[in-house]
Amino acid sequence: MRALVVYESLWGNTEKVARAIADALSSRGAVDIFDTDAAPSTTDGYDLLVVGAPTHAFSMSRPSTRADAVASHSAPHEPVKGVREWVGGLHRPTADTPTLVFDTQVDEPRLPGSAAKAARHQLHDLGFDTTVMQQTFRVHGYAGPLLYGEVERAIAWISKNVAADGAHPRAA
Ligand SMILES: Cc1cc2nc3c(=O)[nH]c(=O)nc-3n(C[C@H](O)[C@H](O)[C@H](O)COP(=O)(O)O)c2cc1C
């Protein structure tokens, strides 16, 4: 199995979950992990795709929400490209690549909308196999940190949905 993990992260919370997931997957096969600015423009050659994004304004980030994060909330990093733009630049995969999508969201208040849900739809429309339900991991405030136990919950989510031999996630 060869897996590609792609994440967008302004404060590092989504990155932390993505790295824990990549680490968990590495016992099942080869894993490449990139942020959205460095990620390849094709998923060809990968048997599994994992995508992680922070929820901004009830959905995936946009250039305006990322700029606002830096200007108004002192985010330390402003990706040029978010998950929305990265997925938007992909072509239809050669196979129905199994794809898992997660996001991070604030714990309080609980707001409607999810970057993962929106990204999952975008990926499904492109031809990725998004059978596995998206997952949300919670942070304290905009900057984080992640709630206690969220990294372990991410690893458990992978264990539940990706077979030990790697290639095909089981529907949750
Ligand atoms: C401009 C902006 C809008 C946001 N909108 C939402 C939102 O609608 N719902 C939510 O739960 N969190 C929202 N957040 C909080 C982000 O989800 C949080 O900053 C993110 O999970 C942190 O992950 P990161 O460290 O990987 O960037 C917003 C944050 C910013 C900066």
The ligand as an SDF file (V2000), in Angstrom:
LIG
                    3D

 31 33  0  0  0  0  0  0  0  0999 V2000
  -11.3040   32.7590    9.8570 C   0  0  0  0  0  0  0  0  0  0  0  0
  -11.6520   31.5580   10.6960 C   0  0  0  0  0  0  0  0  0  0  0  0
  -12.9300   31.0170   10.6550 C   0  0  0  0  0  0  0  0  0  0  0  0
  -13.2440   29.8940   11.4560 C   0  0  0  0  0  0  0  0  0  0  0  0
  -14.5060   29.3580   11.3660 N   0  0  0  0  0  0  0  0  0  0  0  0
  -14.7950   28.2410   12.1060 C   0  0  0  0  0  0  0  0  0  0  0  0
  -16.0780   27.6260   11.9950 C   0  0  0  0  0  0  0  0  0  0  0  0
  -16.9550   28.0290   11.2160 O   0  0  0  0  0  0  0  0  0  0  0  0
  -16.3290   26.5280   12.7710 N   0  0  0  0  0  0  0  0  0  0  0  0
  -15.3960   26.0160   13.6320 C   0  0  0  0  0  0  0  0  0  0  0  0
  -15.6990   25.0410   14.3110 O   0  0  0  0  0  0  0  0  0  0  0  0
  -14.1650   26.5780   13.7520 N   0  0  0  0  0  0  0  0  0  0  0  0
  -13.8390   27.6610   13.0010 C   0  0  0  0  0  0  0  0  0  0  0  0
  -12.5970   28.2190   13.0780 N   0  0  0  0  0  0  0  0  0  0  0  0
  -11.5930   27.6080   13.9530 C   0  0  0  0  0  0  0  0  0  0  0  0
  -10.6790   26.6680   13.1500 C   0  0  0  0  0  0  0  0  0  0  0  0
  -11.3820   25.4960   12.8320 O   0  0  0  0  0  0  0  0  0  0  0  0
   -9.4140   26.3700   13.9470 C   0  0  0  0  0  0  0  0  0  0  0  0
   -8.6390   27.5560   13.9100 O   0  0  0  0  0  0  0  0  0  0  0  0
   -8.6490   25.2020   13.3430 C   0  0  0  0  0  0  0  0  0  0  0  0
   -9.3020   23.9920   13.6450 O   0  0  0  0  0  0  0  0  0  0  0  0
   -7.2480   25.1220   13.8860 C   0  0  0  0  0  0  0  0  0  0  0  0
   -6.5530   24.1960   13.1030 O   0  0  0  0  0  0  0  0  0  0  0  0
   -5.0890   24.5090   12.5290 P   0  0  0  0  0  0  0  0  0  0  0  0
   -4.1980   24.7370   13.7100 O   0  0  0  0  0  0  0  0  0  0  0  0
   -4.6960   23.2730   11.8060 O   0  0  0  0  0  0  0  0  0  0  0  0
   -5.1760   25.6960   11.6260 O   0  0  0  0  0  0  0  0  0  0  0  0
  -12.2740   29.3300   12.3020 C   0  0  0  0  0  0  0  0  0  0  0  0
  -10.9750   29.8830   12.3210 C   0  0  0  0  0  0  0  0  0  0  0  0
  -10.6590   30.9680   11.5300 C   0  0  0  0  0  0  0  0  0  0  0  0
   -9.2600   31.5160   11.5810 C   0  0  0  0  0  0  0  0  0  0  0  0
  1  2  1  0
  2  3  1  0
  2 30  2  0
  3  4  2  0
  4  5  1  0
  4 28  1  0
  5  6  2  0
  6  7  1  0
  6 13  1  0
  7  8  2  0
  7  9  1  0
  9 10  1  0
 10 11  2  0
 10 12  1  0
 12 13  2  0
 13 14  1  0
 14 15  1  0
 14 28  1  0
 15 16  1  0
 16 17  1  0
 16 18  1  0
 18 19  1  0
 18 20  1  0
 20 21  1  0
 20 22  1  0
 22 23  1  0
 23 24  1  0
 24 25  2  0
 24 26  1  0
 24 27  1  0
 28 29  2  0
 29 30  1  0
 30 31  1  0
M  END
$$$$
